[in-house]
């Protein structure tokens, strides 16, 4: 009698064969269910837009804590901060709330990405010209475009930070795990960029201002076309533990 024979309707195949069939069956079942969930989530995907206006009042600065949401910072009008959020849901609703306490604007959002592929919150924040702004995220990316004057501070846990056409006096960018890139329209007074695991790149226009430069990477290439001047009227600090650093003039 062989291992493949069946006696009295009982399967007497080897334990290894039965285990393999069980594993394969489980994988197929999970794949089918996952495909059905993915399809249902895509079909039920819905995007809504929420707009909020926050008056600055007597605040000395505004702190925007965006949690897991991606943030885009743009130039806005005077006296108010405008927040426009695109909230994408799937099978389950994506949570979104916005509130203010003192100088802090809190954006709370969350969704189960494993059950709702593509869900999340993307926010566009319009800030007053020249007003000091701090933007914080836990896992969201932050992108700033066309900001005039003032001091912009960005901190993320595991997100990328980018800036284009910047005319700020100072940009301070800090991320634990992410890349930092900055393109300036005019010479800033200061650029401070720090990441533990990511690349840093910056492009500055030529001008009368000179810079003290500190650029360090523990395990990456460092290149810059800016002539360091210890007595310069501005300073640049770029530090990464694992990544390349590139500082360019245009």
C-alpha positions, -999 to 999 in steps of 0.1 A, spaced: 0 0 0 14 34 -10 13 68 7 -12 80 -18 -39 53 -12 -71 62 6 -87 37 30 -123 41 42 -125 76 28 -95 88 49 -66 106 33 -34 88 43 -10 110 23 22 121 40 20 149 66 43 170 44 19 168 15 -11 178 36 9 207 51 19 219 16 -17 218 4 -29 237 35 -3 264 30 -11 268 -7 -48 269 0 -43 296 26 -22 317 3 -47 314 -25 -76 323 -2 -57 353 12 -49 365 -23 -85 362 -35 -98 380 -5 -71 407 -8 -80 412 -44 -117 415 -36 -110 441 -8 -87 460 -31 -112 461 -59 -140 471 -35 -118 499 -21 -109 513 -55 -146 513 -66 -157 530 -34 -129 556 -33 -142 591 -26 -124 624 -23 -138 654 -4 -124 689 1 -125 708 34 -115 745 37 -107 763 69 -97 798 77 -77 806 109 -72 841 120 -37 850 133 -47 876 158 -19 884 183 2 853 175 39 857 172 42 827 150 20 798 137 28 762 144 11 737 120 11 701 133 -1 680 104 4 645 118 5 620 90 -9 643 63 12 656 34 15 694 34 20 719 7 29 755 19 21 784 -4 19 821 -2 -14 835 11 -30 868 21 -24 888 53 -38 881 87 -51 846 82 -39 810 75 -61 791 50 -61 753 50 -75 733 21 -76 696 26 -82 668 1 -95 638 21 -96 605 2 -115 576 17 -120 540 6 -140 512 22 -136 530 55 -138 568 61 -106 587 65 -105 606 97 -99 644 95 -101 671 121 -86 706 124 -85 728 154 -65 755 171 -50 760 206 -30 791 211 -5 794 183 -9 758 173 -30 746 144 -36 709 148 -45 687 118 -55 652 129 -59 626 102 -57 588 98 -67 559 76 -60 522 73 -39 520 42 -39 482 41 -77 483 38 -80 515 19 -52 518 -7 -47 554 -18 -65 568 13 -51 598 31 -51 636 35 -33 662 14 -33 697 27 -25 730 12 -17 757 37 -16 794 26 5 815 50 8 853 53 38 870 38 68 874 62 51 855 91 72 830 110 57 795 104 67 761 119 54 730 101 56 696 118 45 661 105 50 626 117 51 608 84 39 633 58 59 650 31 62 688 32 66 709 0 69 747 1 66 769 -31 70 806 -37 72 817 -1 82 853 4 102 866 34 100 854 70 114 823 86 101 788 76 109 759 99 99 723 89 103 692 110 92 657 99 97 622 113 98 602 81 89 625 53 107 644 25 111 682 26 113 703 -5 112 740 -14 110 758 -47 113 795 -57 119 804 -21 124 840 -10 126 834 27 151 849 51 158 815 67 148 779 60 154 753 88 146 718 76 150 687 98 139 651 91 148 618 107 143 598 75 139 617 43 155 639 16 158 676 18 159 699 -13 157 736 -15 158 760 -45 161 797 -36 149 826 -58 170 851 -37 199 847 -13 187 837 21 204 847 54 205 811 65 199 775 54 199 748 81 193 713 69 196 681 89 186 644 82 197 611 97 190 591 66 186 611 34 202 634 8 205 671 10 206 694 -20 203 732 -23 206 757 -51 213 794 -43 216 824 -66 249 843 -67 250 876 -50 268 899 -26 262 878 5 288 853 14 284 823 37 300 803 64 296 767 54 293 735 74 286 704 53 291 669 68 280 634 58 290 603 77 286 579 48 281 600 16 296 624 -9 298 661 -1 302 687 -29 296 724 -29 304 753 -53 300 779 -26 333 795 -13 332 794 25 336 827 43 339 825 81 332 863 82 302 860 58 269 876 65 250 844 62 256 807 70 247 773 56 247 741 77 239 708 60 244 675 80 234 639 72 245 606 86 236 585 56 233 605 23 249 628 -2 252 666 1 252 689 -29 252 728 -26 251 747 -59 252 782 -72 230 793 -101 
